[in-house]
Amino acid sequence: MRLRALGLICGLIAAVSVTNTGCARVFACGDEGDRPAGLIRQDMVGTYRADPFGTLTLKSDGTFEVSDWPEFDYPKNPKHTGRAAGTWTLQPERKTRGTRDDLELSFTGNRYWDSDFSEWRNHFSFDVAGNRQKPRLYRFTTDPDVCELHTFRHG
């Protein structure tokens, strides 16, 4: 009986901790949809446009170029940050919700946007939704608890 009560109390403490730190919202925000079944690297090649601005071109040789790249930390008042280039990788499909990061952009060198790299890392990961003919790339604009997505649409 004591063990059952202790287990219940520990479970309650853990549940309260997770919801108070915001971790529970990561999976409650929703997303743009599932990764298209059978998605391959060639499906991703092309130009993507974001709203309100930003263009990403994924090339078949595994390189990319971006122009008018948005700074993701300011969803209400996004900043124009300029141009950059690098390499991209389509990751193997993962089934675990909240851990997909289907496509990774790795910016070349320690500089992009014609200035010193200001992020703690030199890559961005996106999830992929839509279909194989018209894939969409999306990521949370800031902390996932905010539940705002930045989406790039093919075409």
ZIFEN-V560058 format. One record per residue. N is the residue number from 0. PSI is psi in degrees with one decimal (* if undefined). OMEGA is omega in whole degrees, 0 to 359 (* if undefined). NEAR is the number of other C-alpha atoms within 10 Angstrom. Layout:
# ZIFEN-V560058
n:psi:omega:near
N:PSI:OMEGA:NEAR
N:PSI:OMEGA:NEAR
This chain:
# ZIFEN-V560058
n:psi:omega:near
0:-44.1:180:6
1:-40.2:180:7
2:-39.1:179:8
3:-44.3:179:9
4:-41.3:179:10
5:-42.0:178:11
6:-41.0:178:12
7:-43.2:180:12
8:-44.6:179:12
9:-41.6:178:11
10:-41.4:178:12
11:-43.0:178:11
12:-43.6:179:11
13:-43.1:180:12
14:-43.1:179:12
15:-40.5:180:11
16:-46.0:181:13
17:-45.2:182:12
18:-31.8:179:11
19:-25.8:178:11
20:-8.9:178:10
21:-4.7:183:13
22:-29.2:182:13
23:-27.3:183:15
24:-24.0:182:16
25:-42.1:183:16
26:-10.0:182:14
27:-9.7:185:12
28:-27.8:186:14
29:176.2:180:12
30:-171.5:181:18
31:-2.7:181:15
32:177.7:182:13
33:156.9:173:14
34:136.0:179:21
35:135.8:179:17
36:136.1:177:11
37:13.1:182:9
38:130.6:177:18
39:166.1:183:14
40:-44.5:182:15
41:-29.7:178:14
42:-26.5:186:14
43:-18.7:184:24
44:134.6:178:18
45:-173.0:182:16
46:136.8:181:17
47:140.5:178:21
48:143.0:180:19
49:163.9:176:19
50:122.1:16:11
51:-13.0:181:9
52:168.6:178:14
53:134.8:178:20
54:136.3:179:19
55:127.7:176:22
56:115.9:176:18
57:123.5:182:23
58:155.6:184:17
59:-18.7:179:14
60:5.1:178:10
61:9.7:176:15
62:165.1:177:18
63:161.1:172:22
64:142.1:175:19
65:147.3:173:22
66:148.2:182:18
67:41.4:183:17
68:131.2:180:20
69:146.7:171:23
70:118.4:191:16
71:-13.4:184:18
72:-2.0:184:13
73:71.9:185:11
74:-30.4:182:16
75:-28.9:181:9
76:70.3:186:9
77:146.3:180:15
78:142.9:173:15
79:126.1:185:15
80:-9.3:174:16
81:-148.7:188:16
82:158.4:175:17
83:172.2:178:18
84:167.2:178:21
85:-152.0:180:18
86:155.6:180:17
87:152.8:181:23
88:132.2:171:16
89:118.1:184:20
90:155.5:174:15
91:149.1:181:12
92:134.2:176:15
93:142.9:183:12
94:-12.3:184:10
95:122.9:181:7
96:136.9:178:10
97:-2.0:181:13
98:25.1:187:10
99:-61.0:184:18
100:62.1:188:19
101:-37.5:185:19
102:131.6:180:20
103:131.5:174:16
104:123.4:177:21
105:114.3:182:18
106:140.2:183:23
107:130.5:176:15
108:-163.2:180:11
109:10.7:181:12
110:141.0:167:14
111:169.0:184:19
112:26.4:179:18
113:27.9:178:10
114:172.9:177:10
115:142.4:181:10
116:126.4:186:14
117:-7.1:179:11
118:163.9:178:9
119:-11.0:178:6
120:164.4:181:10
121:34.1:177:16
122:159.6:174:14
123:141.2:177:14
124:142.7:180:20
125:150.2:168:20
126:157.5:179:24
127:134.2:176:27
128:-168.1:180:22
129:-137.8:177:17
130:176.7:185:16
131:-27.9:180:17
132:-31.8:182:12
133:69.9:180:15
134:152.8:174:22
135:139.1:175:25
136:137.3:178:25
137:155.8:176:23
138:159.1:175:21
139:138.6:182:22
140:-31.5:179:20
141:-139.2:174:16
142:133.1:180:12
143:-22.1:179:17
144:-20.7:181:16
145:-26.4:177:14
146:32.3:174:17
147:133.0:182:17
148:145.2:171:19
149:123.0:188:17
150:135.1:172:23
151:128.6:181:22
152:137.0:181:18
153:137.4:174:20
154:*:*:11
